[in-house]
Amino acid sequence: MHTNYYFLRQLAPALKPHLVGLKLMECFSQDRDELVLVFAHARGKVNFYRPFFIKATLRPDFSGLLFPETIQRARINSVDLFENLYDQPVIDVRSFLNERCLAITLEGGFTLLFKFFGNRPNLLIFSDDAVIDLFNNKLAADTQLVLSALNRPLDQSWEAYQQSGFDHRKPFPTFGKLVNAYLEEKGINEKDESGKWDLIQETVRQLEQPRFYLTTFQHKPALSLLLYGEPIRQEFTDPLEASNRFFASFMGQNTLEREKGEALRLLEKRLKRTKASIDANLQRLIGLDESVKNEEVANILMANLHQIPESPGARSPEVVELEDFYRNKPIKIKLKTDLSPQKNAEHYYRKAKNEKIETGILQEQIENRELEVQQLQKQIDLIQPVESLRELRKYLKKNPINEEKAADGTAPLFKQVMHEGFVILIGRNSKNNDLLTQQYAYKDDLWLHARDVPGSHVVIKYKAGKTFPKTVIERAAELAAWYSKRRTDSLCPVIYTPKKFVRKPKGLAAGQVKVEKEEVILVVPKDEGLLKTA
């Protein structure tokens, strides 16, 4: 929580008395993802008078602020930054409503803004309301930020909570992973609506008047505003001291701790996801068992064909009410108006056949996932006691746990996997889908998408002189199904076609396309964690 909104709102007023009245004397970088800001009352011949240092780490995988007593600047490989702001006095330090930003305001209308947005942290320089410079210029979208628009009012009332379907993540997106895990441990999912709301309000009160705890969360050092995590290493009342001790603890992890923690985090993530899949399949099985069977509906229709009236201009009415002789009560049955009653019964018989297939697949999936749970738990139990880096690496080499095999060594624009020598590309979001389909897919590539629902575009790259094997198409279809709104379905129809039959007419929204010719394959959604690469 060291870059969480609730921590930054405590850090800003604590920083203010240290900085207001000082001048920005120097800003430099001696590492690609780090910079140092030096504030002081005056500039001496050799040193600064009563300096205050801020060291900012702005890596995609970790960002944060350190407030060291002193910093020795290297004589080489050190670059001065933002020299036009030197000698400007600090007049304010502030945070922003429901946002992960911290601003240091200088005279002359300039603002230094630390932005801690996920894997896109940065330092932005504003003149009044507009961005005039960036630390990381690769994050070009940051130039579009407007300082006065950073405050983010949210409706966090009981009414908004009700409208969210009692999902606290929607009105309280600022909680983050640690707070959400704390709420789960406190039993929020087992409480009624009123009990959930009381717990949320009590948690907010703690976050707004916190103490600070150096703890461990998901096998990494963490800074918490709640008494949560194991073990609690230290407790603080000063946010600057808390930030410094957390920073030192996180950076002080040895190689064994980092690699072991990463392996355990990945395994526990897969374990949680696998258990959730089992629960979803069990709920689906219960639903199938408790609902009226399609075969029963078909039998009821066949036994009452003479009672189904004809509708003007149609072969069958939209809905017919008949006697359910299985339960001795009336039942309303939806019919296809363009089919005769007998053909409607045949339609339900076909659905009954698929229903039986689905039940079998669900049971098979549950068995496979239960076995996977046992295997994942066994791996966790074997890794936890390991105390040697050599032993850990030896085990991981024999038992790799990576979820995805990249098609190449680069950081890909798209999710990339290999199967039987074929590269499969998966879009990450709507705009990324457009990029994949319009710029990175060629006419002979095979394009796939879950039918009739939002989801990722999936492309199998063409290999000269080779046809696409059925097994590769099936695997790509499983991924297309997984990365769609049908992820939790036991069976999902996926369309596939050569890319040359996929067009994007002008005016369609991001990610939307028109498919002129298609084939359909029915698959079980499977994620990349179950993908066997070859």
Backbone torsions as a table, in degrees:
resi	resn	phi	psi	omega
1	MET	NA	13.8	-175.0
2	HIS	-69.2	-15.7	173.5
3	THR	-121.0	14.4	179.2
4	ASN	-73.5	152.3	179.4
5	TYR	-53.2	-43.6	-175.6
6	TYR	-66.9	-31.3	176.0
7	PHE	-76.4	-42.8	-178.4
8	LEU	-62.8	-32.5	178.9
9	ARG	-70.4	-20.0	173.0
10	GLN	-88.0	-33.6	-177.4
11	LEU	-69.7	-40.2	-175.7
12	ALA	-57.9	-53.0	179.4
13	PRO	-66.8	-26.1	177.0
14	ALA	-72.9	-32.4	178.5
15	LEU	-75.6	-30.8	-170.9
16	LYS	-53.2	-50.6	-179.8
17	PRO	-65.4	-22.4	177.7
18	HIS	-77.0	-28.5	-170.4
19	LEU	-108.1	-36.8	-175.1
20	VAL	-61.0	128.6	-177.4
21	GLY	99.0	-20.9	174.8
22	LEU	-80.8	164.2	177.8
23	LYS	-113.0	148.1	173.1
24	LEU	-74.0	110.3	-175.9
25	MET	-93.7	-32.1	-172.0
26	GLU	-161.5	145.2	170.9
27	CYS	-140.8	125.3	-177.4
28	PHE	-146.2	161.8	177.0
29	SER	-131.5	132.4	174.7
30	GLN	-124.8	16.1	174.4
31	ASP	-150.6	146.1	-173.1
32	ARG	-56.4	-36.6	-174.6
33	ASP	-112.9	20.0	179.2
34	GLU	-133.2	150.1	171.7
35	LEU	-146.0	158.9	-178.4
36	VAL	-124.1	132.0	174.9
37	LEU	-110.5	131.9	179.7
38	VAL	-117.1	121.7	176.7
39	PHE	-115.3	144.0	179.7
40	ALA	-159.8	168.2	177.8
41	HIS	-75.3	-37.9	-176.2
42	ALA	-155.7	162.9	-179.9
43	ARG	-104.5	118.5	177.7
44	GLY	-88.4	-175.9	-180.0
45	LYS	-68.4	-34.8	-178.1
46	VAL	-116.5	-48.1	-175.9
47	ASN	-120.4	177.0	176.5
48	PHE	-96.3	150.1	179.9
49	TYR	-84.8	117.5	179.5
50	ARG	49.5	64.8	-176.9
51	PRO	-76.2	156.2	172.8
52	PHE	-127.9	124.5	-173.6
53	PHE	-106.7	141.9	169.6
54	ILE	-127.0	121.2	175.4
55	LYS	-108.0	120.2	-177.8
56	ALA	-109.3	125.2	172.3
57	THR	-102.0	124.8	-172.8
58	LEU	-129.7	53.1	177.1
59	ARG	-85.6	153.9	176.5
60	PRO	-59.6	-33.3	-177.0
61	ASP	-92.7	-10.5	178.3
62	PHE	-162.3	133.4	175.4
63	SER	-139.5	152.4	179.6
64	GLY	173.3	176.2	-177.5
65	LEU	-121.6	137.9	175.9
66	LEU	-122.5	142.1	-178.7
67	PHE	-121.6	76.5	-174.1
68	PRO	-76.6	159.8	177.2
69	GLU	-69.5	-35.9	-179.4
70	THR	-152.8	157.5	176.7
71	ILE	-139.5	131.0	176.0
72	GLN	-95.1	117.4	-179.6
73	ARG	-80.3	134.8	179.3
74	ALA	-69.7	150.0	-179.9
75	ARG	-78.1	-24.2	179.6
76	ILE	-125.7	165.5	178.2
77	ASN	54.9	39.0	178.8
78	SER	-128.7	129.0	-173.0
79	VAL	-120.8	131.0	174.9
80	ASP	-75.6	142.5	-178.4
81	LEU	-129.5	149.3	170.7
82	PHE	51.9	45.3	-175.8
83	GLU	-64.3	-22.1	179.3
84	ASN	-67.1	-14.0	-178.8
85	LEU	-98.1	-3.5	-177.1
86	TYR	-60.6	144.1	178.9
87	ASP	72.1	9.4	174.5
88	GLN	-83.1	129.3	-179.5
89	PRO	-73.7	149.4	175.3
90	VAL	-84.1	131.6	179.2
91	ILE	-116.7	-12.8	-179.7
92	ASP	-165.4	155.7	170.3
93	VAL	-134.3	129.4	-176.5
94	ARG	-149.4	158.9	172.3
95	SER	-107.4	-177.8	-176.2
96	PHE	-127.9	145.9	-175.1
97	LEU	-61.8	120.5	175.9
98	ASN	56.9	33.2	-179.2
99	GLU	-139.3	150.4	-177.7
100	ARG	-93.0	65.9	-178.9
101	CYS	-137.8	149.8	176.0
102	LEU	-135.5	129.1	-175.0
103	ALA	-118.0	138.0	170.9
104	ILE	-112.8	114.7	-175.3
105	THR	-94.2	130.4	178.5
106	LEU	-108.5	162.8	173.0
107	GLU	-65.0	158.4	179.5
108	GLY	86.3	8.2	177.5
109	GLY	82.1	14.6	-179.0
110	PHE	-95.9	147.8	178.3
111	THR	-138.5	131.5	170.6
112	LEU	-96.0	119.7	-176.0
113	LEU	-117.6	116.8	171.2
114	PHE	-85.4	121.2	-179.0
115	LYS	-111.4	120.2	-178.4
116	PHE	-114.8	67.6	-178.5
117	PHE	-98.1	96.2	173.7
118	GLY	51.2	-123.3	-179.8
119	ASN	-93.9	20.9	179.9
120	ARG	-127.2	48.7	179.5
121	PRO	-70.7	155.0	-177.5
122	ASN	-166.2	165.6	168.8
123	LEU	-115.3	123.1	-178.4
124	LEU	-112.1	143.3	175.7
125	ILE	-109.5	122.2	178.8
126	PHE	-107.3	143.1	164.1
127	SER	-112.3	111.4	-170.5
128	ASP	57.4	-112.0	-173.5
129	ASP	-102.2	-6.5	-171.1
130	ALA	-112.2	146.2	176.7
131	VAL	-74.1	129.8	177.8
132	ILE	-116.7	-12.6	179.7
133	ASP	-162.2	157.3	179.2
134	LEU	-134.2	151.1	170.2
135	PHE	-75.4	-50.8	177.9
136	ASN	-102.5	99.8	-175.7
137	ASN	-73.9	-10.4	177.6
138	LYS	-70.9	-22.6	177.9
139	LEU	-86.5	68.6	-172.4
140	ALA	-63.0	-28.1	-179.7
141	ALA	-62.8	-20.7	179.3
142	ASP	-64.5	-23.3	-179.6
143	THR	-66.7	-16.2	-178.4
144	GLN	-89.1	-6.4	-179.0
145	LEU	-68.7	145.1	178.9
146	VAL	-117.8	125.6	-173.1
147	LEU	-59.5	-44.1	-176.2
148	SER	-71.2	-11.2	-178.1
149	ALA	-100.7	5.8	-174.8
150	LEU	-76.3	-28.7	174.8
151	ASN	-61.6	135.1	-174.2
152	ARG	-124.3	87.8	177.8
153	PRO	-64.6	135.8	178.7
154	LEU	-128.0	140.0	174.9
155	ASP	-81.9	106.0	-178.2
156	GLN	-115.1	35.2	178.7
157	SER	-83.4	169.2	174.9
158	TRP	-58.4	-38.6	-179.9
159	GLU	-63.9	-42.1	178.4
160	ALA	-65.5	-36.6	177.9
161	TYR	-64.3	-40.9	176.4
162	GLN	-61.8	-46.2	-177.8
163	GLN	-65.0	-24.2	179.1
164	SER	-79.9	2.3	-175.8
165	GLY	74.4	26.7	-179.5
166	PHE	61.1	35.2	173.1
167	ASP	-104.9	104.9	-173.0
168	HIS	-65.2	-18.8	-177.8
169	ARG	-66.2	-24.9	-178.2
170	LYS	-76.5	-52.7	177.4
171	PRO	-77.9	-16.5	-178.7
172	PHE	-124.1	61.2	-178.9
173	PRO	-68.4	-12.6	-178.1
174	THR	-81.2	-6.6	-178.1
175	PHE	-61.5	-48.5	-178.1
176	GLY	81.1	176.7	-172.1
177	LYS	-63.1	-42.6	-174.4
178	LEU	-66.5	-44.7	-179.5
179	VAL	-66.1	-40.4	178.2
180	ASN	-63.0	-38.3	177.0
181	ALA	-66.6	-37.7	177.0
182	TYR	-61.4	-44.4	-179.8
183	LEU	-64.1	-39.5	177.6
184	GLU	-63.3	-41.5	178.9
185	GLU	-64.7	-31.3	178.8
186	LYS	-80.5	1.4	173.0
187	GLY	84.1	30.7	-177.8
188	ILE	-61.9	-31.8	-177.5
189	ASN	-73.6	-18.1	-179.9
190	GLU	-96.6	-9.4	-176.8
191	LYS	-85.5	158.4	172.4
192	ASP	-76.4	175.3	-173.9
193	GLU	-57.6	-43.2	-179.8
194	SER	-65.4	-41.5	178.4
195	GLY	-65.1	-38.6	176.7
196	LYS	-61.3	-45.5	-177.3
197	TRP	-64.2	-41.1	178.9
198	ASP	-61.5	-41.6	179.3
199	LEU	-65.4	-41.9	178.7
200	ILE	-61.5	-46.0	-178.8
201	GLN	-64.1	-39.5	177.4
202	GLU	-65.3	-38.3	178.2
203	THR	-65.3	-43.8	177.9
204	VAL	-59.9	-41.3	178.9
205	ARG	-60.9	-40.6	177.8
206	GLN	-66.4	-38.4	-179.5
207	LEU	-68.7	-30.3	-177.3
208	GLU	-85.4	-17.2	177.2
209	GLN	-134.8	65.7	-166.4
210	PRO	-92.6	166.0	155.0
211	ARG	-106.5	168.9	-174.2
212	PHE	-119.6	132.8	-174.4
213	TYR	-123.8	128.4	170.5
214	LEU	-87.8	116.1	-172.2
215	THR	-138.9	-169.1	176.5
216	THR	-124.5	128.3	-179.8
217	PHE	-136.8	126.5	-177.4
218	GLN	52.6	43.6	174.5
219	HIS	66.3	22.6	176.0
220	LYS	-133.1	150.8	171.5
221	PRO	-58.7	140.6	-178.4
222	ALA	-143.3	151.0	173.8
223	LEU	-104.9	120.4	-175.1
224	SER	-119.6	145.2	173.2
225	LEU	-96.5	1.6	178.3
226	LEU	-123.1	153.1	178.0
227	LEU	-77.4	81.1	-174.3
228	TYR	-149.0	146.1	-178.9
229	GLY	110.1	162.9	-176.8
230	GLU	-146.1	125.6	-3.1
231	PRO	-88.4	163.0	170.1
232	ILE	-81.0	111.7	-173.7
233	ARG	-83.6	-44.8	-179.0
234	GLN	-149.2	160.3	178.1
235	GLU	-127.5	140.7	-176.2
236	PHE	-134.7	157.5	171.5
237	THR	-111.6	-18.7	-179.0
238	ASP	-100.1	119.8	-178.3
239	PRO	-64.9	-29.2	178.2
240	LEU	-67.4	-44.3	177.9
241	GLU	-64.9	-40.5	178.6
242	ALA	-61.4	-43.3	180.0
243	SER	-64.3	-41.7	179.7
244	ASN	-64.0	-43.9	-178.0
245	ARG	-69.7	-36.7	175.6
246	PHE	-63.4	-46.5	-178.3
247	PHE	-57.5	-46.4	-179.6
248	ALA	-63.8	-39.6	-179.7
249	SER	-66.8	-43.4	-177.8
250	PHE	-66.5	-46.4	-178.4
251	MET	-71.9	-19.2	-177.8
252	GLY	-87.0	0.5	177.4
253	GLN	-60.3	137.6	175.5
254	ASN	-85.2	173.5	-174.7
255	THR	-61.8	-39.9	179.0
256	LEU	-61.2	-46.3	-179.3
257	GLU	-61.4	-42.2	-178.9
258	ARG	-66.7	-49.3	-175.9
259	GLU	-70.4	-38.2	177.8
260	LYS	-66.8	-44.3	178.1
261	GLY	-61.4	-41.4	-180.0
262	GLU	-65.0	-41.5	178.6
263	ALA	-63.2	-44.5	-179.6
264	LEU	-67.2	-38.8	178.4
265	ARG	-61.5	-44.0	-179.1
266	LEU	-65.0	-43.7	179.4
267	LEU	-64.4	-42.5	-179.4
268	GLU	-68.6	-33.4	175.7
269	LYS	-63.7	-45.0	179.0
270	ARG	-67.2	-36.2	178.7
271	LEU	-63.7	-45.1	179.3
272	LYS	-63.0	-42.2	-179.3
273	ARG	-66.6	-39.3	180.0
274	THR	-66.4	-41.8	177.8
275	LYS	-64.0	-38.3	178.2
276	ALA	-64.5	-36.9	178.0
277	SER	-65.9	-39.8	177.2
278	ILE	-61.5	-45.7	179.7
279	ASP	-60.5	-43.0	-179.7
280	ALA	-63.3	-42.2	179.3
281	ASN	-66.6	-38.3	177.6
282	LEU	-63.9	-41.8	177.9
283	GLN	-63.0	-39.2	178.2
284	ARG	-65.3	-41.4	178.1
285	LEU	-62.6	-42.6	178.2
286	ILE	-62.2	-41.8	178.4
287	GLY	-61.7	-42.3	178.5
288	LEU	-65.1	-38.2	-177.2
289	ASP	-71.0	-35.4	-175.8
290	GLU	-86.8	-20.2	-177.5
291	SER	-83.1	166.3	176.1
292	VAL	-69.1	128.1	-177.5
293	LYS	-72.4	145.0	177.9
294	ASN	-61.7	-34.4	178.2
295	GLU	-65.1	-37.5	177.5
296	GLU	-65.7	-41.3	177.9
297	VAL	-61.1	-44.1	179.7
298	ALA	-62.0	-41.4	179.0
299	ASN	-64.4	-39.2	178.5
300	ILE	-63.9	-42.1	178.5
301	LEU	-62.7	-46.5	-177.2
302	MET	-63.8	-34.3	-179.1
303	ALA	-76.7	-13.7	-175.4
304	ASN	-127.3	27.3	-178.3
305	LEU	-56.6	-36.9	-177.3
306	HIS	-70.3	-16.3	-178.0
307	GLN	-95.1	-5.4	-177.3
308	ILE	-87.4	114.7	-176.2
309	PRO	-75.3	154.1	173.0
310	GLU	-81.6	145.9	177.7
311	SER	-108.2	144.8	179.3
312	PRO	-58.5	126.7	177.8
313	GLY	75.8	7.8	-179.7
314	ALA	-143.6	157.7	-178.7
315	ARG	-85.7	-22.6	177.9
316	SER	-146.0	153.2	173.9
317	PRO	-71.3	161.5	179.3
318	GLU	-66.1	-39.0	-179.2
319	VAL	-137.8	139.9	176.6
320	VAL	-130.7	141.3	177.4
321	GLU	-106.1	122.5	-177.8
322	LEU	-131.3	171.9	179.7
323	GLU	-84.4	124.2	176.8
324	ASP	-87.0	100.5	-175.9
325	PHE	-78.2	-3.2	173.2
326	TYR	-80.8	-32.0	-175.2
327	ARG	-121.3	0.4	178.5
328	ASN	56.2	48.0	175.1
329	LYS	-155.8	161.3	-179.3
330	PRO	-66.7	152.4	177.0
331	ILE	-138.5	137.0	176.3
332	LYS	-96.6	128.5	-176.1
333	ILE	-120.3	128.6	176.8
334	LYS	-80.9	137.7	-179.2
335	LEU	-124.3	154.1	171.6
336	LYS	-85.4	120.9	-173.1
337	THR	-67.5	-21.3	-178.9
338	ASP	-88.8	2.9	178.4
339	LEU	-115.3	149.7	174.4
340	SER	-71.5	162.4	177.5
341	PRO	-53.8	-40.6	-179.8
342	GLN	-66.2	-40.9	178.2
343	LYS	-65.7	-33.4	174.9
344	ASN	-63.2	-40.4	177.6
345	ALA	-62.8	-41.4	177.6
346	GLU	-62.0	-37.4	177.8
347	HIS	-60.9	-43.0	179.0
348	TYR	-69.2	-31.8	175.3
349	TYR	-64.3	-39.8	177.9
350	ARG	-64.9	-41.2	177.6
351	LYS	-64.0	-34.6	178.3
352	ALA	-64.2	-37.6	178.2
353	LYS	-63.8	-44.7	177.8
354	ASN	-65.2	-33.0	179.0
355	GLU	-62.2	-42.5	178.4
356	LYS	-66.4	-39.7	177.9
357	ILE	-63.0	-44.0	-179.9
358	GLU	-61.6	-42.2	179.4
359	THR	-60.6	-43.4	178.6
360	GLY	-63.2	-42.0	179.6
361	ILE	-65.3	-42.5	179.1
362	LEU	-59.9	-44.8	179.6
363	GLN	-64.3	-39.7	178.4
364	GLU	-65.7	-41.8	178.7
365	GLN	-61.7	-43.3	-179.7
366	ILE	-60.8	-44.4	178.8
367	GLU	-61.3	-44.8	-179.4
368	ASN	-65.3	-41.3	-178.4
369	ARG	-71.2	-33.5	176.2
370	GLU	-65.2	-37.4	175.5
371	LEU	-66.1	-39.1	178.4
372	GLU	-64.4	-39.1	176.4
373	VAL	-58.0	-45.5	179.7
374	GLN	-61.8	-42.3	-179.3
375	GLN	-66.9	-41.8	179.3
376	LEU	-65.4	-43.5	179.8
377	GLN	-64.1	-36.6	178.2
378	LYS	-64.1	-42.2	177.8
379	GLN	-62.3	-43.2	179.1
380	ILE	-60.5	-45.6	-178.8
381	ASP	-63.9	-31.9	179.4
382	LEU	-77.4	-33.8	-176.8
383	ILE	-79.6	-36.6	-173.8
384	GLN	-54.0	-43.6	-177.7
385	PRO	-81.8	-3.7	-176.6
386	VAL	-63.7	131.0	-178.1
387	GLU	-123.2	8.1	-179.6
388	SER	-124.8	129.9	178.5
389	LEU	-61.4	-39.1	179.5
390	ARG	-63.4	-42.6	179.3
391	GLU	-65.3	-40.6	179.7
392	LEU	-63.0	-48.6	-178.4
393	ARG	-65.4	-36.0	176.9
394	LYS	-63.1	-43.1	179.3
395	TYR	-65.4	-44.9	-177.6
396	LEU	-68.0	-28.3	176.8
397	LYS	-68.4	-38.6	179.0
398	LYS	-78.9	-27.9	-176.4
399	ASN	-128.8	69.1	-176.5
400	PRO	-62.7	141.9	-178.8
401	ILE	-119.9	9.5	177.5
402	ASN	-60.9	137.0	-177.1
403	GLU	-81.2	-23.6	-170.3
404	GLU	-144.6	136.6	176.0
405	LYS	-100.4	115.7	-177.2
406	ALA	-68.5	147.5	179.6
407	ALA	-70.7	-25.9	174.7
408	ASP	-147.3	-178.4	-175.9
409	GLY	-84.1	-0.4	-176.5
410	THR	-86.7	165.9	172.5
411	ALA	-80.5	108.5	-168.7
412	PRO	-78.0	152.2	171.5
413	LEU	-65.5	-33.5	-176.2
414	PHE	-121.8	162.3	169.6
415	LYS	-64.4	132.1	-176.7
416	GLN	-128.8	130.0	175.2
417	VAL	-134.9	158.2	176.3
418	MET	-112.7	138.7	173.9
419	HIS	-144.8	119.5	-179.3
420	GLU	52.5	37.4	176.6
421	GLY	85.3	-4.1	179.4
422	PHE	-99.5	137.2	176.6
423	VAL	-84.1	128.8	176.4
424	ILE	-115.0	123.6	179.3
425	LEU	-107.6	139.3	-176.7
426	ILE	-128.9	124.7	178.0
427	GLY	-67.2	149.4	-175.3
428	ARG	-97.1	-28.3	179.6
429	ASN	-161.1	-176.0	-174.0
430	SER	-59.1	-49.5	-179.3
431	LYS	-66.6	-38.1	178.6
432	ASN	-67.2	-33.7	174.4
433	ASN	-60.0	-45.8	177.9
434	ASP	-59.9	-44.0	179.8
435	LEU	-60.3	-44.4	180.0
436	LEU	-62.7	-50.3	-173.4
437	THR	-73.6	-38.9	-173.2
438	GLN	-87.0	-28.6	-173.1
439	GLN	-118.9	-24.1	-174.7
440	TYR	-113.0	-3.6	177.3
441	ALA	-107.6	137.9	-179.9
442	TYR	-109.0	167.0	-168.4
443	LYS	-58.2	-30.3	-177.8
444	ASP	-92.1	-4.7	174.1
445	ASP	-68.3	156.4	178.2
446	LEU	-99.9	128.8	-175.3
447	TRP	-108.5	135.4	-177.9
448	LEU	-133.2	153.6	178.4
449	HIS	-162.8	140.8	174.9
450	ALA	-60.6	137.8	-172.4
451	ARG	-76.3	130.7	168.8
452	ASP	66.1	16.1	176.4
453	VAL	-139.4	156.2	174.7
454	PRO	-63.8	146.8	179.0
455	GLY	177.3	179.4	-178.9
456	SER	-75.4	145.1	166.6
457	HIS	-76.3	137.6	179.3
458	VAL	-125.4	135.0	-177.1
459	VAL	-129.8	129.9	170.6
460	ILE	-98.9	120.9	-177.6
461	LYS	-72.7	134.8	-178.6
462	TYR	-70.8	139.5	173.8
463	LYS	-114.2	124.1	-173.2
464	ALA	-53.0	128.3	176.2
465	GLY	79.8	3.7	-178.4
466	LYS	-121.8	139.3	173.1
467	THR	-85.3	161.2	179.5
468	PHE	-79.1	117.3	178.7
469	PRO	-63.5	148.8	179.8
470	LYS	-59.5	-37.1	-178.8
471	THR	-65.3	-34.3	178.6
472	VAL	-71.1	-42.5	177.8
473	ILE	-61.0	-42.8	-179.9
474	GLU	-62.7	-42.3	-179.1
475	ARG	-67.2	-42.1	177.5
476	ALA	-63.9	-37.5	178.3
477	ALA	-65.6	-38.5	177.3
478	GLU	-60.9	-39.2	177.7
479	LEU	-68.8	-41.2	177.5
480	ALA	-60.9	-39.1	178.1
481	ALA	-67.0	-41.6	-178.6
482	TRP	-64.6	-42.4	-179.0
483	TYR	-89.6	49.7	178.7
484	SER	-147.4	177.0	178.6
485	LYS	-70.6	-7.5	178.2
486	ARG	-95.4	16.4	-175.3
487	ARG	-53.0	-39.2	-175.4
488	THR	-88.7	-2.6	177.2
489	ASP	-72.2	150.9	178.1
490	SER	-78.3	-28.8	175.2
491	LEU	-134.2	143.3	-178.4
492	CYS	-139.1	128.5	173.2
493	PRO	-78.4	133.2	179.8
494	VAL	-125.7	131.5	177.3
495	ILE	-91.0	147.5	174.9
496	TYR	-143.8	148.4	-176.0
497	THR	-165.9	154.2	171.8
498	PRO	-58.2	145.1	-176.8
499	LYS	-56.5	-27.6	-177.3
500	LYS	-64.0	-16.1	178.7
501	PHE	-97.3	11.1	179.3
502	VAL	-112.2	120.8	-179.1
503	ARG	-124.4	158.7	174.5
504	LYS	-125.1	92.3	177.8
505	PRO	-63.3	152.5	179.4
506	LYS	-60.3	136.6	176.9
507	GLY	101.9	-13.5	178.9
508	LEU	-74.4	147.6	-179.6
509	ALA	-69.0	165.8	179.0
510	ALA	-55.9	130.2	178.0
511	GLY	89.3	-13.5	-178.5
512	GLN	-88.9	139.9	179.3
513	VAL	-141.6	170.4	174.5
514	LYS	-116.6	127.7	-178.9
515	VAL	-106.1	122.4	-174.4
516	GLU	-89.3	-23.2	-177.6
517	LYS	-151.8	134.8	-175.1
518	GLU	-151.5	157.6	167.7
519	GLU	-121.5	161.1	-175.8
520	VAL	-125.1	138.5	175.6
521	ILE	-128.8	140.3	-179.3
522	LEU	-102.2	121.0	-175.2
523	VAL	-135.9	167.2	172.6
524	VAL	-92.5	125.8	178.6
525	PRO	-59.9	129.0	177.7
526	LYS	-138.8	136.7	-178.4
527	ASP	-86.5	176.4	-177.3
528	GLU	-68.2	-18.1	177.1
529	GLY	-65.1	-23.8	179.4
530	LEU	-99.7	3.7	-175.6
531	LEU	-80.9	121.5	176.6
532	LYS	-90.6	113.4	-177.8
533	THR	-84.3	153.9	179.3
534	ALA	-145.4	NA	NA
